[in-house]
């Protein structure tokens, strides 16, 4: 992991965005299946993209919120392994949540619930900050140098 001159590679960036988005929704689906799937009779995309399901007034709503927050934590790990640069974590996390906002608008209209905005804003901040922290820890590790002993 040596970073020399920065090379502009739009195909790599698009591939990273697609990978992060897909992994985020896979982990969200995993957590939704565990937390929400046990509470409802049938899982659907409503729990992913409809702002009305994110509610603090029901236990199922809290399970949806927990799923989104846990997916953000997992997303920070994805940033660590796919993006690898601390200064790019905010860009990729924001891109993920902007794409998620567009999908939500297409699916269920403009999110009017303040809870939806708080949960997704918290998820964005958590993913970006934790991803940056993990990437900085990795970038600041000492470089191992093996020493050869001469038998003189």
Wavefront OBJ file of the C-alpha trace (Angstrom):
o trace
v 0.000 0.000 0.000
v 2.210 2.781 -1.294
v 0.587 5.905 -2.643
v 2.682 7.836 -5.103
v 1.261 10.140 -7.712
v -2.513 10.216 -7.810
v -3.896 8.763 -11.016
v -7.366 9.771 -12.198
v -9.219 6.542 -12.918
v -12.963 7.132 -13.287
v -13.710 3.447 -13.913
v -12.105 2.533 -10.599
v -14.145 5.200 -8.812
v -17.407 4.004 -10.388
v -16.548 0.398 -9.538
v -15.800 1.386 -5.926
v -19.103 3.273 -5.667
v -21.025 0.278 -7.022
v -19.219 -2.128 -4.680
v -19.780 0.053 -1.608
v -23.462 0.539 -2.492
v -24.049 -3.166 -3.071
v -22.227 -4.216 0.094
v -24.129 -1.611 2.106
v -27.495 -2.934 0.906
v -26.396 -6.539 1.454
v -25.475 -5.815 5.067
v -28.625 -3.746 5.517
v -30.624 -6.708 4.236
v -28.760 -9.027 6.588
v -29.459 -6.860 9.625
v -33.050 -6.256 8.522
v -33.586 -10.015 8.177
v -32.269 -10.585 11.690
v -33.856 -7.631 13.483
v -36.990 -6.816 11.475
v -37.683 -10.153 9.775
v -38.455 -11.787 13.108
v -41.066 -9.104 13.881
v -43.001 -8.837 10.605
v -44.878 -11.425 8.585
v -43.260 -10.491 5.245
v -40.112 -8.527 4.459
v -40.219 -6.098 1.556
v -38.342 -3.163 0.098
v -40.573 -0.847 2.111
v -38.244 -1.290 5.089
v -35.259 -0.265 2.972
v -36.587 2.717 1.059
v -39.803 4.055 2.615
v -39.182 6.804 5.139
v -42.353 5.920 7.085
v -40.842 2.665 8.396
v -38.154 4.537 10.325
v -40.123 5.347 13.444
v -39.364 5.711 17.122
v -42.947 4.918 18.129
v -42.801 1.159 17.447
v -40.394 -1.636 18.276
v -40.203 -2.546 14.592
v -39.222 1.044 13.818
v -36.409 0.849 16.372
v -35.254 -2.405 14.747
v -35.161 -0.644 11.363
v -33.136 2.191 12.917
v -30.719 -0.300 14.478
v -30.333 -2.018 11.099
v -29.400 1.254 9.407
v -26.891 2.176 12.130
v -25.266 -1.275 12.130
v -25.014 -1.128 8.335
v -23.207 2.193 8.664
v -20.669 0.617 10.994
v -20.174 -2.218 8.503
v -19.892 0.407 5.755
v -16.934 1.922 7.590
v -15.223 -1.450 7.342
v -15.994 -1.560 3.631
v -14.396 1.862 3.252
v -11.294 0.559 5.006
v -10.847 -2.338 2.599
v -12.184 -0.903 -0.666
v -11.220 2.774 -0.515
v -8.146 2.583 1.758
v -7.646 6.363 1.964
v -8.853 8.450 4.892
v -9.335 11.578 2.825
v -11.714 9.770 0.448
v -13.985 8.240 3.104
v -16.289 11.243 3.419
v -16.670 11.446 -0.364
v -17.660 7.804 -0.760
v -19.912 7.776 2.325
v -21.717 10.912 1.140
v -22.081 9.438 -2.344
v -23.631 6.294 -0.862
v -26.189 8.276 1.127
v -26.998 10.635 -1.766
v -27.705 7.625 -3.991
v -29.794 6.153 -1.159
v -31.751 9.435 -0.938
v -32.474 9.349 -4.691
v -33.661 5.743 -4.479
v -35.895 6.635 -1.531
v -37.356 9.587 -3.446
v -38.115 7.361 -6.441
v -39.583 4.635 -4.221
v -41.684 6.583 -1.726
v -41.382 10.302 -2.365
v -39.457 13.004 -0.557
v -38.674 11.901 3.043
v -40.726 14.184 5.298
v -39.945 12.368 8.531
v -37.378 14.109 10.722
v -36.485 10.680 12.108
v -35.441 9.527 8.628
v -33.120 12.516 8.257
v -31.611 12.061 11.717
v -31.005 8.330 11.215
v -29.441 8.780 7.776
v -27.411 11.831 8.854
v -26.128 9.886 11.844
v -25.356 6.914 9.601
v -23.429 9.142 7.191
v -21.422 10.743 9.996
v -20.742 7.396 11.652
v -19.644 5.733 8.418
v -17.413 8.625 7.353
v -15.792 9.252 10.745
v -15.283 5.601 11.653
v -14.010 4.857 8.149
v -11.543 7.758 8.360
v -10.411 6.633 11.805
v -9.810 3.069 10.636
v -7.995 4.232 7.489
v -5.801 6.637 9.487
v -4.894 3.839 11.902
v -3.869 1.691 8.939
v -1.968 4.500 7.206
v 0.010 5.308 10.361
v 1.181 1.763 11.011
v 4.898 1.267 10.991
v 6.350 -0.197 7.855
v 7.991 -3.512 8.751
v 11.579 -3.705 7.614
v 13.262 -7.071 7.835
v 16.882 -6.983 8.848
v 19.402 -9.335 7.450
v 22.162 -10.362 9.844
v 25.574 -10.788 8.481
v 27.608 -13.543 10.079
v 31.012 -11.934 10.103
l 1 2 3 4 5 6 7 8 9 10 11 12 13 14 15 16 17 18 19 20 21 22 23 24 25 26 27 28 29 30 31 32 33 34 35 36 37 38 39 40 41 42 43 44 45 46 47 48 49 50 51 52 53 54 55 56 57 58 59 60 61 62 63 64 65 66 67 68 69 70 71 72 73 74 75 76 77 78 79 80 81 82 83 84 85 86 87 88 89 90 91 92 93 94 95 96 97 98 99 100 101 102 103 104 105 106 107 108 109 110 111 112 113 114 115 116 117 118 119 120 121 122 123 124 125 126 127 128 129 130 131 132 133 134 135 136 137 138 139 140 141 142 143 144 145 146 147 148 149 150 151 152
